[in-house]
């Protein structure tokens, strides 16, 4: 006999104890009662399209009021939601749909004929986000261990890698965050991040909103909105927002700071704030509680952060675990049980492993990938870090990004942190280049406010003063813009490929001051 299926009794998703939803840009908003009514109507509409327990649903209309009602409606029906980047091409969408096999694909704006045809070939039907059925809420049709969310982290043009979270792992995340962080700072939360990945959706948005806090949602990563960030915070009395470093590089240069002093807390994820940028953000926001938040899609995003007393901004500082356990081990081999592996000494760099109740169920139909990173309930993050004698976590960089310079490891993040503090730096990216003698060497791409020889000499002097000899870039590229993903991240390999087509700066000549 199958074991009994545990219902989500008393959960926020049955009671729909949500806060209000606001769109600051359009002025639209829904009260909690509006959300409940819309969720019931959308659940009825999707059920009429054939959505049933166990089905999967693509959601293409993120960062809108309708997206959040549709997300709850999908869950109410016992189906699994798959938020999708709306910028994907027909080819990419067909690749994902072939892998995930969603029953329907929900669009707020009509997709192109090419996209409709591509999804139809994968057996997926496109439906609108404005169709409604009866407004009553159906009883919940899911259990704690049913799949709730699939987030694709790569593979839109090749072999997709979809992270599968259950209702149990998501609920564990929200309960853990509430225990460690409370709700006081999250009364009016602003999300400017994309809602098709974990940071923006699971933590920035759903954590406070499903606990009854008001959520203000904007289109993601719009430069024209970032330039008005201070004004938006004041206009709506925002108490919390999360962010990425790229947003702050623009906001600090283009937006006046808020004056209402309502911000109680700010987190920054996807990549750590450097010490210099961190201090600038504290001054701009008017709060000391600007925290690096460390998280990975596989762990439902946030798993550690700077909720420690007496901290000072410092390169790579993360802080303490939020509801899980963090270890730094000498091995990243999943065949060696983490409980048996040798731990690194305080301050010694190693592989970051985490144990959390919010861990994913696994990668969609990719047990091979799952077994490569999960061992006995522990997950190897792919990050290199240290724990100090206080148990505080510091990150050095991603293991796959390490530059192996003749056997000496150079962490690109360390070089980035120095370069971005240069007075004329607007954006930076350090990456590996091939070297016949040492295997790899260091290259730097940088966007500069001022790019004449005088500025370049000052840059070289700054870097030489702050970096060890083995960390100094051997090749330098000045770019107009450093491309970033929809998550605000850089792909160092992509930047390396883009720079390969550019002529490097002759820094040796410039640093000597010769013509």
KEVEX-233105 format. One record per residue (C-alpha): residue in three letters; z, x, y. Coordinates in steps of 0.02 Angstrom, whole numbers, plus 50000, padded with zeros to 5 digits. Each point is the difference from the previous one (the first is absolute). Example, Ala and Ser with C-alpha at 12.3 -4.5 7.8 and 13.67 -1.06 7.14 Angstrom:
2
Ala503905061549775/Ser499675006950172/
// end
This chain:
515
Unk500005000050000/Unk499585006450175/Unk501505004150111/Unk500434987150133/Unk499065001950163/Unk501195003250144/Unk499634988950148/Unk500185005650179/Unk501414987450030/Unk500805000750171/Unk498755012850065/Unk499264999850173/Unk498324995349925/Unk500664983649929/Unk500974995550157/Unk498695007750116/Unk501385006050114/Unk498745008750112/Unk500045003950184/Unk498724994850128/Unk498285008350005/Unk499235005650165/Unk498335007450053/Unk500365008450168/Unk498155003050034/Unk499424981949976/Unk501624991550049/Unk499994989749838/Unk501634997749906/Unk500694989949854/Unk501794994349982/Unk500835001649829/Unk499614981549971/Unk498175003350043/Unk499975014249874/Unk500724989149863/Unk498754986150035/Unk498535012050006/Unk500565008449839/Unk500044983449909/Unk498304995050066/Unk499235016549953/Unk500794999849827/Unk499204982949970/Unk498325006250064/Unk500015015749892/Unk500544990049848/Unk498494988850029/Unk498925015849995/Unk500685003549825/Unk501355012750043/Unk501314999249863/Unk501475010649938/Unk499445017449953/Unk498444999750109/Unk499645012750136/Unk499474996450178/Unk499185011450128/Unk500664997750178/Unk498855007250132/Unk500804992850158/Unk501515011150023/Unk501025000950161/Unk499794981450035/Unk501134984849986/Unk498884993149864/Unk500175015549893/Unk501884997949982/Unk499884981749955/Unk498665003949872/Unk501055014049927/Unk501464988149970/Unk498824986649934/Unk499255012249874/Unk501745004749940/Unk500544981849995/Unk498584996649877/Unk500545014449888/Unk498485010350047/Unk499915018250056/Unk499465004650177/Unk498855014650038/Unk499905003950187/Unk498355008550038/Unk499425010750146/Unk498784988450092/Unk498895014950046/Unk499465003549821/Unk498154999149960/Unk499204988349874/Unk499865014649878/Unk501855004350018/Unk500544981949982/Unk498964997949843/Unk500805015849928/Unk501764993250032/Unk499564982549939/Unk499265006749839/Unk501655009049970/Unk501224986350055/Unk498994984549951/Unk500684988350136/Unk499634981549981/Unk499734997150186/Unk499785010350158/Unk500744992550160/Unk499145003050167/Unk500434994350175/Unk498245003950062/Unk498484996849894/Unk499515015749902/Unk498215006250000/Unk498784994049868/Unk500015017649928/Unk501894999549976/Unk499964982549926/Unk498675005649876/Unk500975015849953/Unk501614990249968/Unk499084986649904/Unk499295013349884/Unk501795004749961/Unk500434981849963/Unk500934997050164/Unk499744984850112/Unk500205001350190/Unk501074986350081/Unk500534997150182/Unk501725002850073/Unk499954983450094/Unk499854987649855/Unk501544989549966/Unk500624988349866/Unk501554989149990/Unk501425007150103/Unk501404998749871/Unk500635016049919/Unk499725001149813/Unk501435006849895/Unk499925018949975/Unk498975005049849/Unk500475018349981/Unk501375010649924/Unk500835016150054/Unk498935010549885/Unk498334992350048/Unk498795010550102/Unk500184996150186/Unk498985013150093/Unk498635012749965/Unk499675013150132/Unk498495011449977/Unk500375017650059/Unk498335008049953/Unk498414997849903/Unk498994987650103/Unk498445009849957/Unk500515006749830/Unk501434996749879/Unk501214988450092/Unk501865003549997/Unk500974984050027/Unk501905000450015/Unk500754984649916/Unk501664993150063/Unk500944985649921/Unk501104987350087/Unk501465009749927/Unk499525016750077/Unk499654992150170/Unk501624990350001/Unk500955015749949/Unk499235008950149/Unk500484986750126/Unk501764998049931/Unk500265018850003/Unk499385001750179/Unk501114985750056/Unk501535008349921/Unk499645016950079/Unk499244995150167/Unk500684982750038/Unk499014987250100/Unk500725001850175/Unk498645011750063/Unk498584989549931/Unk500254983650095/Unk498305001350086/Unk498875011749901/Unk498315006150060/Unk498665005649875/Unk498485009250066/Unk499625007549828/Unk498714993449876/Unk500694986849882/Unk498895005649856/Unk501155014749954/Unk501835001649956/Unk500745007150159/Unk499334986450114/Unk500164985649877/Unk501505002549886/Unk501215008550120/Unk499454997750181/Unk499554981649976/Unk500684991649844/Unk501715008449993/Unk500614992350164/Unk498914984350000/Unk500524993849828/Unk501815002250055/Unk499774987950145/Unk499575012350140/Unk498554996750119/Unk498415010049971/Unk498745004750135/Unk498355005649926/Unk498525008150089/Unk498305006449944/Unk500285017349925/Unk499735016550090/Unk499134993050153/Unk500045013650135/Unk499934987050137/Unk501594992149929/Unk500915016649982/Unk499695003450184/Unk500964983850038/Unk501385003149873/Unk501445001650124/Unk499494984050089/Unk499864990649835/Unk501745005649945/Unk500744993850164/Unk499034983650002/Unk500664994849829/Unk501685008649996/Unk499515010149846/Unk501495007549910/Unk499105009649862/Unk498305007249958/Unk499335012249873/Unk498625012250034/Unk499035015549952/Unk499915016650095/Unk498204996950057/Unk500554984450093/Unk501315009850097/Unk498795013750049/Unk498984986750090/Unk501444989250064/Unk500935014550080/Unk498455004850098/Unk499364982850050/Unk501414987150001/Unk501454998150120/Unk501654999249906/Unk500924983449981/Unk501334996350131/Unk500934985549919/Unk501035011149882/Unk499804987649857/Unk499405012449869/Unk501435003349880/Unk499065009749866/Unk498305007949967/Unk499355007349837/Unk498525011249972/Unk499165001849832/Unk498405005449911/Unk500315017750064/Unk501605007650069/Unk500275001650187/Unk500135018150053/Unk501575004950094/Unk499095001250167/Unk499094983449987/Unk501594991949933/Unk500995004450155/Unk498614993550112/Unk500024983349908/Unk501894998750019/Unk499855002350187/Unk498554987650016/Unk500834986449897/Unk501735002450075/Unk500875000349831/Unk500705014149894/Unk499644989749844/Unk498235006349976/Unk499935003549814/Unk498785008449885/Unk499754987549858/Unk499405007849838/Unk499114988749879/Unk498554998649880/Unk498994984949948/Unk500595002549820/Unk501824997950057/Unk499644984850109/Unk499965011550152/Unk501655005250080/Unk501205009149884/Unk500905011850120/Unk500255003050184/Unk501025007250142/Unk501424987349997/Unk501235014550010/Unk501265003250136/Unk499845014450120/Unk498225004949958/Unk498895009450122/Unk498094999049991/Unk499405013749884/Unk498335003749916/Unk499914992049829/Unk501724991550006/Unk500074983649903/Unk501844997249962/Unk500814989349866/Unk499374988449863/Unk499954981250033/Unk500474991849837/Unk499365013049878/Unk500295018049945/Unk499005015150059/Unk499945016549906/Unk499065016150034/Unk499525008449835/Unk499095015949953/Unk498844990649883/Unk498804985750034/Unk499534998349816/Unk500334981849945/Unk500165005849819/Unk501635008450051/Unk501314986450027/Unk500635001750180/Unk501794999049938/Unk499665015949899/Unk498985009350131/Unk500725014050105/Unk500504994750175/Unk499615010750151/Unk501435008050093/Unk500434993350174/Unk498625005350119/Unk498815004949858/Unk498304991650001/Unk499474989849850/Unk499234983849939/Unk500734983950067/Unk500474987249865/Unk500734982850036/Unk500834986349900/Unk499974982650077/Unk500064981949943/Unk498514997350114/Unk498855010949894/Unk498294992649962/Unk499604992449831/Unk498595012849989/Unk498215003050050/Unk498824985649963/Unk499225002949828/Unk500315018850017/Unk501405004649881/Unk499365017950003/Unk500375001450186/Unk501674991249982/Unk500615011549861/Unk499515015250106/Unk501284995650135/Unk501344989149918/Unk501295006649877/Unk501534990449943/Unk500034989250155/Unk499765015150115/Unk498465002250110/Unk499325016750058/Unk499404997050177/Unk498795014550019/Unk501025006450148/Unk500805017050020/Unk501734999450077/Unk501765006750006/Unk501764992849995/Unk501285008850107/Unk501855001649959/Unk500314983050083/Unk498744991749885/Unk498784997150143/Unk498165000249951/Unk498725010650091/Unk498134998949965/Unk498875015350001/Unk498354991749955/Unk498974992749859/Unk499825010849845/Unk498134997249994/Unk499865005950181/Unk500885016649974/Unk498945014750057/Unk500155014049872/Unk499705015750102/Unk500035014249877/Unk501474992449908/Unk500954995650160/Unk500174981250029/Unk499594993550174/Unk500434981850037/Unk498754992150120/Unk501364988950073/Unk500955015450061/Unk498475006050096/Unk499624982650066/Unk501774998450068/Unk499795015850105/Unk498234996250059/Unk500394982450058/Unk501375006650115/Unk498725010350097/Unk499894992650175/Unk498144995949992/Unk499974993549820/Unk499514981849973/Unk499775000349811/Unk500025013149863/Unk499605002649816/Unk500295015649895/Unk498995002449840/Unk499505012849870/Unk498415010350003/Unk499325010849860/Unk500315018650012/Unk499195013049887/Unk501535011549998/Unk501494988250009/Unk499304984449920/Unk500414989150150/Unk500415002350182/Unk500554989250147/Unk498874990550120/Unk500494988950146/Unk499054985650079/Unk500674994850170/Unk499604987850139/Unk500435007350170/Unk500254992250170/Unk499385016250076/Unk498825011049899/Unk499475014850107/Unk500335018149951/Unk501645000450094/Unk500664985249901/Unk499395007449836/Unk500855016650037/Unk501604990650037/Unk499824990649836/Unk499805016149902/Unk501515007750085/Unk501044984449967/Unk499554999749816/Unk500285018749975/Unk501714998650081/Unk500574985649890/Unk499185003549831/Unk500195013549869/Unk498495011149979/Unk499494991949835/Unk500044982750083/Unk498845004550144/Unk498304991449992/Unk498565011649963/Unk498724987250054/Unk500134988250149/Unk499004984350041/Unk500064989950160/Unk499524981949968/Unk499734984950112/Unk500964989149877/Unk500875002049833/Unk499524985449888/Unk501434990249924/Unk500144987149863/Unk500514981950030/Unk501785005849964/Unk499985012650141/Unk499915014649879/Unk498835014749994/Unk499085005049842/Unk500035018850012/Unk498545002149881/Unk498944988450107/Unk500465009850157/Unk499555016249911/Unk498304992749953/Unk499704994250180/Unk500475017050070/Unk498845008949878/Unk498564993350105/Unk500765006550162/Unk500015017350077/Unk501765007050001/Unk500765006650160/Unk499935019050016/Unk501885001050026/Unk500045018949975/Unk498875002450151/Unk500904987150105/Unk501735006649959/Unk499445017450054/Unk499374992750163/Unk498275007849978/Unk498394992150059/
// end
